[in-house]
Amino acid sequence: MKLEFKEGFGLIYIDGELEKSVSVKRSFPNSHPDKYFSILNDENQELMFIESLERLNEGNRKILNKYFSRLDFKLKVTKVFKVKDEFGLRNWEVETSSGKRKFQSALDSWPIRVDENEFVLEDLNGDKYWIDLKYEFDEESRKQLSFYLD
Amino acid sequence: MIKENSFFTKYLDQPLELPAVILEQVTENILLFSFWDLDEAFQFVSGWVVLSESHFYLFQEGEIEVKTELNNVKKVLETSTSSMNSYEFVSIKGKFLARVNFTNRQKQSMSGVKYILDELSEKKKISSVLDSQKVYEDAVLRNIRDKQNIDSEEKLGVVKRLLGYLAPYKKDFVIGAIGAIGSTIVALVPAYLSGRLIDDVVKSFQNGEISRDKSLNLAFTFLSILVGIYIFREIFRWIRLKKMSIIGEKVASDLRRDLYDHLQDLDLDFYSKRQTGSIISRVSSDTDRIWDFVAFGIVEVGIAVIMLICLSIVLIALDFKLGLLMTVPVPLIIYSIYLHGKKMEKIFIRCWRKWSALTDVLSDTIPGIQVVKAFNQQNRERKRFNSRNEIALSEFEKVHHIWTKFWPRMMMGIHCLVLMVWFLSLPRLLASEGDANYLSAGTFVSFLLYMTMFSQPIEIIGQMARMLNRATSSALRIFEILDTKSFIKENSNGVEKKIEGNIEFKDVFFTYDGVRQVLKGVNLKIHSGEMIGLVGPSGGGKTTISKLMFRFYDANAGSILIDDTNIGELDLGGYRSQVGMVLQDPFLFHGSISDNISYGMPEVSKLEIIKAAKIANAHEFIMKLAQGYETIVGERGQSLSGGEKQRVSIARAILHNPKILILDEATSAVDTETERKIQEALDKLIEGRTVIAIAHRLSTLRKANRILVVKSGKIVEEGEHNSLMDLKGEYFKLQQMQNYSGIEVTKKEIENEVRV
């Protein structure tokens, strides 16, 4: 089995004469990002299951790491300017790893703890915002976040 | 109406429309456009994809990145992660054209672009009448609009419109307002009289200025006036409370009536775009909030403002300096109460969150108690609940800690003012009467009594902003529905006639979202009394065809004829009463089985109901129930199995006696024996009617005269079972798939069953 990355075609899985455009899904994206992957074809059928990145040869590992670098993109909150409740929704004005962002969450939608130091908040459109407790937030941001995190 | 521009600025920081700099570069007619917001380094960026009639454009920060002919884009490759989506555009020669990254906020509008490109690459016809601006706005705002529809600039208009609902009750409102003003002004008198009583009676008697008898007479007069004042005050208060609370109920009831009335007229399109809970809360909790606002909010705030103004005037009039001392800090006190309210709101968020974590355990374990017990996990669940209970308790303790600290401090501040009044008054009280600074004991007592009346109106005004916000929000949520127009226009001169049941679709196109064509030029002709089977893969357009037959929606292009008359020219109510439907998941209303069978036909006799139930194979199971036909079903009623509900709905359709009958997967999701019973009932039901049966299980179409295969919005095959099998096309494939998956037993059995 060989993996290739082709612009315009994405990740390509080559096994003998078989050449397919594939995607890779992690079984435990938060707790074990380097283990337990499924290689899926365009109909989401599993072509192969990989227990660990370490089991792959260096070439395939490099390709998958490149693939994951896109997959791992997260909107990480780095500063909180304002959080304001309105009738029906909660307005957030934040700075993220991608720049400033205004977004809205449901009033009963709270950040969910995904591991010991990380929370994820989903907005009304399904965009996820990651809050890392280890990040050095300014005092005002910490104060604002304190109402929403444990 | 809502100003979309302010929504985009307030909530999204995203352009409402294509910037002028882009419009200058796209000279052709624009089919569709979408915003994309992440660059290659995943930084937020302002990008646009524009599809014109002939070209594909990609812009980043106003600069053109890609311009190519529309038919040069062969493929759009999609990848998605939890935070980001990517489209890679590939040319007809397999060359990489461009990649755009975007957040989920843009997903709906970007998927419209992908859809159009996919359709074009398959050489399919695209509607040139897309309202690209509306499609973009709807796609980006849909989730926010469902939660919030307030534009702060509109609040004044909303209050005005809400007050318009008071117009029919003008007389009662004026009486209520007189009661409110009367009780407020009258409430000021006792303090004044008390002062006068001390100065004119007590002090005059003590000074020997009047005799004991005269002072007693005077005191009696004062007390009688006080009794009268108190009686008047309570009469005014009674008038106010009675009138205003009843007006509040009437306004809320009028709003509920208008809202429900309007909801009955709205299209299915409206319901499909909103959550049921959101609509129900507008009829229930939002109208309830309006009642609260009209009955108490307006009046309480009005009284508080009047009271505060009157008190300030009276205090300053009684004694200018002391009056100023008391009134100048009032705005500061109101502001600090307002700030405290804001702080408490934030603190309550934590409480709410912990409370919600606690109730999550309940909603997990109570419905799943069987699993908890089966796995012997009671102790684990106890621990989970207790730990969250303790966390919630600790948060509530914090709340009590804060408010219990605030109010004593606030009151201490007010007490300080009182002490200052004492401090400044004492030398003046002790001064001789001729002194310019002299303050009489009576005036001082009046002053003290007025001061005690200050705190309540201050508190109410401090909470006014929140109260007004909640009421205007509720009102706007209600008005938003009232302002929604129905796209299905009832023809006031509609033809009322008995239909025979001939149906014809002529080149019918239909889209739910303005972009994706669900039906793409459907042509079909069904004769009266014919039974037609509609088969095909899910999402192909079968159910949409049936919805158009019911005129739940109007076609975007083409025409639908019923007995050679355009469906739009028929009287809508009269037409729908001659069309019946049996759905896969039948809906029973809360009420008796009998009421459910005779729904919409209250005049039918009990015997007719029983007859319909017998034909529907429902009589037998109904008679096994303790209350027979009077058994209450629906929400909070007796639960019936899927097959039983289905037979009740068939009995309903039999009694309704429609000329056109639509069966939408009526026998799926039931066991074989139930299916047999339902099928028997359906066989009796379809006699003498035009029947359109949508089915996945092809064996249920054994009585169909013709079968139409619907795929990707088109009728791709049409004919009898045998001829379709001979074609070895889509229908054949469907049969093969069902045989293979074991849904049908053997091909031979199908051939025997599906007789055309």
Interface residues (C-beta under 8 A of the other chain):
Chain A: E7 G8 F9 G10 S21 S23 P29 R70 L71 D72 F73 K74 L75 D85 E86 F87 G88 L89 N91 S97 S98 G99 K100 R101 K102 F103 Q104 A106 D108 W110 D123 L124 N125 G126 D127 K128 W130 S146 F147 Y148
Chain B: Y11 L12 D13 L38 F42 Q43 F44 L77 T79 T81 S82 S83 M84 S86 E88 V90 G94 K95 F96 L97 R99 T103 N104 R105 K107 N143 I144 K147 Q148 I150 E345 K346 I347 I349 R350 W352 R353 S356 N469 R470 S473 S474 R477
